[in-house]
Amino acid sequence: MNPPLFHPGQAVVCTNDDFTVLLAQNPAIQTPKRGPIYLVRGLFDTARGYGLTLAEINNAGVAPGFPEANFHESRFAVLPDVEELSLAELLEESVTA
């Protein structure tokens, strides 16, 4: 199996927040939304790759006796470090927008 795309403590954003199937199984599960920045709390090695738990969402008590609900890493993208962003590019974008 490939190594995980993310690591605990890393900032990520959700790119796919359609959790229809998961919520049909258990509507009490809290799920990530597009837009906010989340921090990876933990990784689960699953049959389909790696699942993430997030610092801002805690589903540990939602289904007692089962592992905490986690979200497949393919639903997330890494947030670039602030140093990678060019201040000139950001200013140009804000002026032309």
Number of C-alpha atoms within 10 A of each C-alpha: 8 6 8 14 12 19 13 14 13 14 19 21 19 20 14 14 14 13 14 10 9 14 13 10 9 13 12 13 20 15 19 22 15 13 11 10 15 22 19 20 17 17 19 18 13 10 8 9 15 21 21 25 24 23 13 13 17 16 17 15 13 16 13 9 8 9 12 17 21 21 21 17 20 14 17 21 15 14 13 10 8 8 7 7 10 10 11 9 10 10 11 11 10 9 8 6 6
